[in-house]
Amino acid sequence: MPQNFFDTINTFFAQPLILAGISAWFLAQFIKALIAILKYNSKMGKGLLITFLWSTGGMPSSHSAVVSAVTTVIGFQEGITSSLFGVSLFFSLLAIRDALGVRRAAGLQARVLNQIITDLNSKHGSTYKHVKEINGHKAAEVFVGVLLGIFLGMAFANL
């Protein structure tokens, strides 16, 4: 591969916006994993890696952290009157609203569905499998994710 390709990759990942977004996701997921260790003891094994890499729901919201970090960097770099900041802000608000509303409602519905599945399995001997319940976030989880993202965005915007 030509050296230009690697220079392009290095330049891409050196951007404050990219660094802020990746760092926000990484730190939010890391905090979730730490909370899981404290909550469930350190005997999670493979579950801990899954929590770190892919877990949804929980404290803090990585969705909220990432969109807040990216929007903050754009605000600092482009100005809060720029069209790019406006677009980023509205998409961030949509992602945050989704984390609080739609995904949370889906998680609550999954809990009820799992109770129905448990009842069906015990009464009729069926073997229906439960669905994932942790989909959305509580307001505090989203709030902490937003704060984390803003702080990281401010830190990386000044690089």
Secondary structure as the mmCIF struct_conf table of DSSP 4:
data_model
#
loop_
_struct_conf.conf_type_id
_struct_conf.id
_struct_conf.beg_label_comp_id
_struct_conf.beg_label_asym_id
_struct_conf.beg_label_seq_id
_struct_conf.end_label_comp_id
_struct_conf.end_label_asym_id
_struct_conf.end_label_seq_id
HELX_RH_AL_P HELX_RH_AL_P1 GLN A 3 PHE A 13
TURN_TY1_P TURN_TY1_P1 ALA A 14 ALA A 14
BEND BEND1 GLN A 15 GLN A 15
HELX_RH_AL_P HELX_RH_AL_P2 PRO A 16 TYR A 40
TURN_TY1_P TURN_TY1_P2 ASN A 41 GLY A 45
HELX_RH_AL_P HELX_RH_AL_P3 LYS A 46 TRP A 54
BEND BEND2 GLY A 57 PRO A 60
HELX_LH_PP_P HELX_LH_PP_P1 SER A 61 SER A 61
HELX_RH_AL_P HELX_RH_AL_P4 SER A 62 GLU A 78
TURN_TY1_P TURN_TY1_P3 ILE A 80 THR A 81
BEND BEND3 SER A 82 SER A 82
HELX_RH_AL_P HELX_RH_AL_P5 SER A 83 LEU A 100
TURN_TY1_P TURN_TY1_P4 GLY A 101 GLY A 101
HELX_RH_AL_P HELX_RH_AL_P6 VAL A 102 HIS A 124
HELX_LH_PP_P HELX_LH_PP_P2 TYR A 128 LYS A 132
BEND BEND4 GLY A 136 GLY A 136
HELX_RH_AL_P HELX_RH_AL_P7 ALA A 139 ALA A 157
TURN_TY1_P TURN_TY1_P5 ASN A 158 ASN A 158
#
